[in-house]
Structures are given as C-alpha cells and as structure tokens.
C-alpha cells in the first residue's frame, strides 16, 4: 500500500543539452580537454530530502557543469540528479535516464515513475536516473519575476485585447532579459544534452539509455544526434516533431485540442445524470463554447479568483490531455458553469480548479519553459502575423484557436546562440504514440520516425492520451493490473526493448 501511495504521488508530480575534444595530429601533444574536470568529478550521493524518493531508497547528487559550454573555464552551475539502483548488481548493464517533458519539468522522480511499469528483470539491469534539467527545480533554477503565473494565454477578441497581449508578452521577455542578463542564452536543449553527457561520464558510463516523454522526446533525439556514440537504448513516448519544435509546435495543438474536447464531450454526454452537462456531445460542447463567450464578456469570480477570457482557454486546455482525467474535467466544467450562473462553488483539495488556483497543477517552471524554448528556436516577430492566425483560427477552433496561435515572449527574444539541432540519423529507438494525443499529435511521431530511420513507431489506436507511461500507471492503479490490451502492448514492447534491445521488425499498431 505504501508503494502504491508513493507512486500515486509520483504520477501527480509528473501529470501534469556536444563539445568534442580537440586533438592535434602528428607529434604535437593533444590539447587538454576543457571538459575533463567535469567528466571526472566525484559524485557524492545523499538522501534527497523528498519523502517519496527517500522512502523508496532513491539517492540524489549534484553534478557541476559549465553554464556556457563555449566557455567551460567560466561560471559553473549544478544539475540535480537522482538514482534508483538496479536490483541485481550482477546483471546491471548501465543507467536509464529519463525526462518528463516541459521544457521546464522537474525530473528527480522520473526514475521512480518509470520503475512502476518496468518488469523485474528490467529493473535488475538499470540504475534509474532522474534529472532536474538546468534552470529547473534544484538545478540552478531561473526566475524571471513575472507578474503572471503562466505566459500561455488567449488574447481576448478585438484589436485592443490583442494589443494588451502583445504588450504583456514583450514585458515578460524584458523581465527575463533583466533577470538573466548575458546568461539568457545558456539555458537550451543543446546545453541540457551536453549536461547529460557530463552526467554520463561522471557516472562512469560508456553510454546513456534514455526514456523521454513529450518534450523529453525532443531532448532525447537531440542528445542522440549530438552524441551518437553515447546513446544506448532510447524510448520516446509521445513524440515531438524535431523540425517544428519551438517555432511551430503549438500551432498543431489548436485543432487537436478541439478534437480532444469533442472526444470528452461524447463521454460526458453519457454522464449527464452525474454532471448535468448535456445528453449529447453537441449539447455538451455548446455549453463549453457558451461559457467561453460569457466569460469573455463578463469575467467570473470563483471563490475570490477571477477567471476571464484570457485565462479560461488555458484553464480548459491544461487537463484535457488524456482520457483518464475525464471525471476531473467534468467537475471543472460543472464548477465553472455554476460560477458563471452565480451559484456557490465548493472547491475541494483534489479538484483541478483548486490546483490551478494554487498554481499546483503542474511541476513545470514556466519561466524556465520560456527561457529554454525561446533560446532553442527563433519564432516570427511580426505581431500582425499572430493576429491574422488568431482570427483565422477562431472560426474552426472556437475554444483553443486563439490560445495556440497567440504571440509569446519568444517573439521579443534575442536570436538563439546556436541553430536548432537537425535530427537525421539511423539510431535505433522505440517511439510510442497514441493516435488521439492532443499535446503531441500523431503527425509529430510520424515525422520523428522519418527523421530517425532506425527507429520503430508503436501506435496506440483510438486513445486520447498524452504520455503513455502515465496511462499505463493509471490503469495499473485503477484496476490492480494493466487491463487495457493496448496499454499492455506498450508496456510489453518497452520492457522487451529495454531488456533485450529488441525492436519490432517494423512499425506496429497496438
């Protein structure tokens, strides 16, 4: 029971980057490797000071890395990692490092989360390594001092509403510039991949095995591209298209989120006796669309918290990622409708709305998320382009179009220090993807599969789920076993690959 409760905490916590040595030919002595002092550092393990980790025997350590890899002799930062040791030292084959997504997601619990779905003979082989990436959690976190909790917002209709949004996003970028100064460009996916290589070396490992989720799939693909001789077995769960990451990634999420809302509405129509949201999918959707229009015209007060036209679309977007939050989403919509109708609303500790107002709905550092994304890839700077896209999207994406097409701080950011990594290789990998994933739609996984010709794509049909690892864990908790045959297929393929290095002979559908 303790183990199950601890793992439940982990699921909540996570549900919601090459510098080569220079050598000289001939008789001249090789130039000293400026990274050697980092790669040979002693790793001092200790208790983590986190209940769920300490209770499971997980240890933590800090790894020193350069802030700027182009100047490794300069300022350093620390990256926090955790370790859940292989259960059979005689069978140990290495480490399995994970990333939960974001960017900006904390990852010290990642190893413990992955352990929930790995077979005992796989757990025997790997030390499971979690990591708070640079700028996040315990790894020299950044804080831009923003006046808002989240930069993802929807501009209210009209030119004046969009103009206010442009001014806000420009201010957020300026605050990051003031807070970070000339270190602003140091927090990137490529530098996180370089940190991972230092971690690998400091742990004395010839290669990293890796399990990445969501944005973590992009980080894993970048690491593999930058360090092809240092990557072992690679599992990429709910994949990002590496060619559209940053500059165009969110544009696909408006349509996929509308589709996810339709999927949920069809479910909710069968639950009218509980939630009273409508008896048909169309009726349920109409109620949500009407709520958006009402709140845009007149913000509502929910127990002292104001919900307006800018915040409501994000509030509706965040928990819509997977089928297993259907009930929580219905509670959220019911509470918002009641508040809009002037009825009293009771907020309970486990409610999504409570978590949102407490800013506990996510483990993502949103300042870090922006700093990393904006430092990774340039985006269009012309506000008119965003305005045009927003107005076009409102027609077919009435709930989420403005949110997914909105301008961001990246439009006011300095040019990235390095170009994005072009991922093109034949490195073996297992990509797992649900067809109904609204966060990283199927097209992204298909694009990554084309970019990594040695990979295999395992597709889960007919499932609205983002991060299949969490779907497997949720099914396990809810039923005492993994009852969904599609999720068993994902679990078994992942275990087989990590156990034996065996990929499917071709792409496969579960």
PyMOL commands that set and color helices and strands:
alter all, ss='L'
color gray80, all
select helices_A, chain A and resi 2-14+36-39+51-54+69-71+89-91+110-115+120-123+159-186+189-202+215-226+228-230+249-269+272-275+281-297+312-318+323-340+352-357+366-376+383-396+401-405+409-412+442-451+468-479+485-500
alter helices_A, ss='H'
color red, helices_A
select strands_A, chain A and resi 46-47+59-66+76-84+94-99+126-131+208-213+231-237+300-302+305-307+429-434+455-460+508-509
alter strands_A, ss='S'
color yellow, strands_A
deselect
rebuild
show_as cartoon
